[in-house]
Amino acid sequence: MTLDQRAVEVLRIVIEEHVKSGEPVSSRRTARLHAEQLSNVGGTQVATRHGALSCDHLEYANDADAAALARAGTVAVMLPIAFYALAEKAMSSQ
């Protein structure tokens, strides 16, 4: 498991434990997540499953991520300048 995948797993656990406590993840649906910026590790799926307001970056999001965003009503925030500022070489073919 990569460090990014581990971070997404920890995020999932934190959200699920918070939900188990009986408290809403966000009473005003304000949760935002930077997801799939440098690789696709599943952040979009976790965010949409828990009602995030938005997912930002998404350079490596795939069709399943787009479908999850649409189903959840989560806003996809594209930030293409970050790709160039980080001197990335190739966009995802997904």
PyMOL commands that set and color helices and strands:
alter all, ss='L'
color gray80, all
select helices_A, chain A and resi 3-20+43-49+63-72+80-85
alter helices_A, ss='H'
color red, helices_A
select strands_A, chain A and resi 32-35+54-57+75-77
alter strands_A, ss='S'
color yellow, strands_A
deselect
rebuild
show_as cartoon
